[in-house]
Amino acid sequence: MYPDSVGRRAGKMRIRYSAEADLWRIMEIYSFARKYMAEHGNPNQWGPTN
């Protein structure tokens, strides 16, 4: 199912596998999410290094 659906459009969103070049952005998103969860009463959702 997954390999066949990669790269196809779902509405206006294109879904693809991540690449090594995407890692900095993925880590930035996780950092934001950890901070957001801690500020909204769920500091244990992801630890400081998860």
trRosetta pair geometry for C-beta under 8 A, 3 or more apart (Angstrom, degrees):
i j d omega theta_ij theta_ji phi_ij phi_ji
1 4 6.3 -77 -157 40 22 108
1 5 6.3 2 162 -9 65 119
2 5 6.0 -72 -144 41 29 101
2 6 6.4 41 161 -42 68 98
3 6 5.8 -40 -148 8 34 117
5 8 5.5 -82 -164 31 54 121
5 15 7.1 2 133 77 96 126
6 15 6.6 -105 -128 107 53 86
6 16 5.8 81 -170 -125 92 53
6 17 6.2 -4 -139 -24 138 87
7 14 6.9 1 -148 -169 36 99
7 15 7.6 -86 -33 77 20 60
7 16 5.8 56 -75 -96 63 92
8 14 7.8 -174 95 -136 23 70
8 15 7.5 -9 61 46 64 92
9 12 7.0 -12 -168 -122 111 19
9 13 7.1 138 -158 69 66 41
9 14 5.8 -42 -101 -89 69 74
10 13 5.2 -28 69 68 89 95
10 14 7.9 155 22 -95 74 26
10 15 6.2 25 7 -11 119 114
18 22 4.4 -121 -162 71 95 145
18 23 7.5 107 157 -67 125 57
18 26 6.4 29 -143 -60 154 138
19 22 5.2 107 55 -4 65 103
20 23 5.8 -18 -169 -20 48 116
21 24 8.0 -39 175 15 44 97
22 25 5.5 -64 -168 46 64 109
22 26 5.7 65 137 -27 88 106
23 26 5.5 -57 -144 37 33 113
23 27 6.2 30 160 -17 68 106
24 27 6.0 -58 -150 38 28 109
24 28 6.4 32 150 -22 63 107
25 28 5.4 -51 -148 34 34 116
25 29 6.5 37 152 -21 65 102
26 29 5.8 -53 -152 33 32 112
26 30 6.6 29 151 -15 64 105
27 30 5.6 -52 -146 38 35 111
27 31 6.3 41 152 -24 65 103
28 31 5.6 -51 -149 32 31 115
28 32 6.6 31 153 -16 63 104
29 32 5.8 -54 -152 36 32 111
29 33 6.3 31 151 -20 65 108
30 33 5.5 -54 -144 38 34 113
30 34 6.3 37 156 -22 67 102
30 46 7.0 -96 -169 120 97 166
30 50 7.8 -136 -177 109 128 58
31 34 5.9 -50 -147 32 29 110
31 35 6.5 26 154 -14 62 107
32 35 5.9 -60 -152 39 30 110
32 36 6.1 30 153 -20 67 110
33 36 5.6 -54 -143 38 30 113
33 37 6.2 30 159 -19 66 107
33 45 7.9 -104 147 102 96 135
33 46 7.0 52 109 23 106 137
34 37 6.0 -56 -146 37 27 109
34 38 6.4 26 156 -17 63 109
34 45 7.4 -164 -119 72 58 102
34 46 5.2 -90 -97 76 94 111
34 48 7.0 109 -179 -117 148 41
34 50 7.8 144 -92 64 122 80
35 38 5.9 -59 -149 37 29 110
35 39 6.2 23 156 -15 65 111
36 39 5.9 -61 -147 40 27 108
36 40 6.2 1 161 1 64 116
37 40 6.1 -74 -143 50 26 96
37 42 4.5 -70 -178 84 90 98
37 43 6.7 146 119 -96 88 28
37 45 4.2 -81 -180 25 156 138
37 46 6.9 106 46 24 155 85
38 42 7.1 -95 -79 78 29 49
38 43 4.1 54 -121 -106 79 80
42 45 4.7 51 139 -40 110 108
44 47 7.2 3 -146 -78 56 65
46 50 4.1 -140 -168 80 90 114
47 50 4.7 93 44 -8 79 107
